[in-house]
Amino acid sequence: MEKNQVKQLFTAFLSHYDADTKDALWAKQSQQFREFWNTNILSRQQAELDNTDVDRVVRILDKHGKGNTKDSESIARVMIPQGAWRRMFNDIKTTKELSGTLNSIFLEQDLAKKAALINTLYEINADRRNSLTGQSGNAINSLLAAFDPATNLSIISLKDRRLIYDALGIVLRPGFDSDAIGENVVLSNKGIMDYFAGLGLRVSARTISVFLYAPEVKPLWKPEKPDDELEPFPVPVPAAPVEQEVADPSLFYMESQLEDFLIENWDKTELGQKYSLIQEDGELVSQQFRTTIGTIDILAREKGSGQYVVIELKKGQTSDDTVGQLTRYMGWLEEHKTAGQPTKGIIIAGQYDQRLNYALRKLKDVEVYLYQVDFKLREFRG
């Protein structure tokens, strides 16, 4: 991309992007994040975080997070499961070394010292499974952007930053292969910001990030094949009329919470004894695993064979819809990830019905698990 081309594209972009209004929104959201950080994380008065407080912040950090609304914006699609975000923040809060190092990273202005602190964070978090320190840098870059969106890019993936470097012809460090993670995070942010400042475009890091992901700009640095393009909100295809199947509203509510519960307590469940959750670049990707035809509730692998296992929660759908969805995902995986090797499917439901029974007679690679809630009342005696 030539510099004149970038300037022309940026001018056109600003004609329909209200940078001042967006920067004001992000100043407000950054303040919300900082208040959460200081009050809920650094404070030792609160023993455990409230999930509602965490979810409110995740809405800012991750477009994939619960509660993302039309009246707010998120840093990026970080693709860390909601339950993993909750575990991460609780781990940070209860581990003083993590919270202290992160706080120093947020506040440090010297870039060499900031990079060294990020390297230290990765070292002390190396054996912790909390999705904080993946090699793509998604989590740490999202946190940095939430703390200060004016100077920290919302381009959270170091892989994307490298592609942008190549497309723009930036020759400054980092050396993505030779430098440590801290230098990659800090210096790639500086390199991209300096490039735009050199064009006379002194705008916020958030504005630059949105520009680079704009539909007319992104293909210039990140061309994608059709199979790689994912629908942000898959449109359901209307099904043919079927006999009415009435779902119990209480089951739907419990199943909507069950996914997070399973991820958070995986090793304690029967599934956790047989199957492993999947991590890529040190980040958990099993929950809400995205494909080109939709999103798998949970993707796991059998511990012995490594066979992929698609796990779908019924979530108030008809049995026909659930079976169809499950088998579509299994077929997609066999074409795109397993080179034709068979996959396995699991349906988790609150109750078993005749439709599932008949369908499973023809599906030898699919199992059904029924969950039950053990709810007890005990009289309080003062």
Buried (B, 14 or more C-beta within 10 A) or exposed (E): BEEEEBBEBBEBBBEEBEBEEBBEBBBEBBEBBBEBBEEBBBEEEEEEBEBEBBBBBBBBBBBBBBBBEEEBBBBBBBBBBBBBBBBBBBBBBBBEEBBEBBBBBBEBEEBEBBBBBBBBBBEBBEEBBBBBBBBBBBBBBBBBBBBBBBBBBBBBBBBBBBBBBEBBEBEEBBEBEEBEBBBBBBBBBBBBBEBBEEEEBEBBBBBBBBBBBBEEBBEBBBEEEEEEEBEEEEEEEEEEEEEEEEBEEEBBEBBEEBBBEBBBEBEEBEBBEEBBBBEEBBBBBBBBBBBEBBBBBBBBBBEEEEBBBBBBBBBBBBBBBBBBBBBBBBEBBBEEEBEEEEBBBBBBBBEEEEBBEEBBEEBEBBBBEEBEEEEEEEEEEE
